[in-house]
Amino acid sequence: MTELIADNIVEIDTQLGGWEHITAGYLVTGESPVLIETGSQSSAPLLIAELQSLGISPSDLAAVVLTHIHLDHAGGVGDIARVFPKAKVYVHPSGARHLADPSRLINSASMVYGPLLDSLYGRLDPTPADRIIAVEEGDTIEVTKGLHLEALMTPGHAKHHLSLWHEPTGTMFCGDAVGVKLPEVGVLWPATPPPDFDLPLATQSLEAMKSRSPSHLAFAHYGRFANAVDILDEGKDLLRDWCRVAEAAMMDGREIETALEEAFVPDLKDLDPTARDRLLTLSGVHANAMGISRWLTKRSEHNGQNSRPAD
């Protein structure tokens, strides 16, 4: 399923697990079409078919850009690179080696996802190293002469996360840096998985995006939303709230996951059960608690003492 959501931007529903409105890829059209996000490997056949339905032949796609290398964003890149042999693959420098040799990434993912790795996500085929381009802050990817995407380094969700600024439409492609905002759910929900979540880096990244005064945010999960600055501010408040609850639980000797469930899962009580379950499969309290707990522990070890989460 595809939809033109702005001038020269087509949203592609990559349907993780066959579910609609869970994972999105974006085709930025022009003389040199650029695909942002591939979705999981399990989504690759559908994505390839949708690109072809949009008139993108194997020789047409100029570039694939990944906001980060988590499998729900990058798992299909090897498949896409194989079908579209002229496409260069742009990724954060820390992610480049894992695309060329994904063995360590797959081993790590198998420990996190367990049986869901194969049943829901799939794996990750290697991308030829000579087609991988490591992106630095401020680098641009040309779509049409004079029009480009600009890379912003936006760590916090993951150290290898970047976002993409499309000034002509005021759109910031934010990956998971702001969180998850599924249409059927409505509420903004955090994405703070291990091992890289870092609250100060995450909030700095949101401020960096806000400095561009975007009109819209394009989430990988899921869709393009107006009132971008308000959502960025909401994202900062949300991350700080989750970290405050987690820190209080840690200092009281309580389970962080239990404290977060009690504080925030009631916000989902009025949702359709199917929508709620899909949200928690995508960004569950358990994984978010693990990421925040790891960050709090690392911060405590670095500081030699507990302190309040940074603003």
C-alpha positions, 0 to 999 in steps of 0.5 A, a space after each residue: 500500500 502506497 500513498 503520496 503524502 507530500 510533494 515528491 514523498 510517497 509513504 510505503 506500508 512495509 507491513 511488518 508481520 503482515 500488520 498495516 500501519 506498523 512500519 513505513 518506508 518513504 520514497 523521495 522521488 526525483 531524478 535520483 529516487 531515494 528510499 528511506 528505510 527498508 523495513 525488515 527482511 520479511 517485508 522485502 518482497 512486498 517493498 520490492 513489489 510496491 517500488 515496481 508498482 511506482 515505476 521504479 525499475 531495477 536501474 532507477 533507484 539511486 539510494 537507500 538511506 537507513 536511519 539506523 540498523 535495527 532489523 525493523 528498519 534495515 533488515 531488508 537492505 541486502 535484498 533491496 541492494 540485490 534487486 536494485 544494483 545501482 542504489 548506494 546505501 547510506 548509513 551511520 558510520 557505526 552501522 556500515 560494517 554491520 551491513 557488510 558483515 551482519 553476523 554479529 548483528 544477527 547474533 545479538 538480535 537473536 538474543 533479543 528477539 528469540 523466535 520472533 527473529 525468524 517468525 516476524 523480522 527475518 534476518 539480514 543479508 550482506 550488502 556489498 561493501 563498495 556500495 555502502 557510504 558512511 554518512 556524517 553530520 551535514 552530508 547531503 544526498 541529492 534527489 534532484 539537482 538543487 534538492 537534497 536530503 540532509 543528514 543529522 546525527 541523532 543518537 539516543 535511541 541508538 548510537 548509530 541513529 541519524 535523521 533526514 531533513 527534507 527542507 522543501 516539504 518541511 519534513 524530518 524523517 526521524 526514524 525511532 528518535 522521537 518514539 513510536 506513534 501508530 495511527 491506531 494508537 494515537 499516543 506517542 510511546 517511547 522507544 528506549 531499547 538496550 544497549 544504547 539508550 541515552 537520555 541526554 543524547 536523546 533529548 539533544 537529538 530532539 533539540 537538534 531536529 527542533 532547530 530546523 523548525 520542521 512542519 512535519 515528522 515522518 515516523 518509521 512507526 508510523 506515518 507523517 504528522 503535522 505539529 512537529 515542534 509540539 511532538 518533539 517537545 512531547 517526546 522530550 517530556 515523555 522520555 524524562 517522565 519514563 526515566 524519572 519513574 525508572 530512577 525512583 524505582 531503582 532507588 527504592 529497590 523496586 523492579 523498574 519494569 513493574 514501575 513503568 507498567 504501573 505508571 504508563 500502561 494504564 494510558 493504553 487501557 481504552 485502546 483496541 486490544 489488537 492495537 495495544 498488543 501490536 504497540 507492545 510487540 513493537 516497543 514493549 515495556 520490558 525492552 524499554 525498561 532494559 534500555 533505561 536500566 542500562 543507561 541508569 547503571 552506566 551513568 551511576 558507574 560513571 558518576 560514582 553516585 546516583 543523580 537525577 536524570 539529565 534534562 
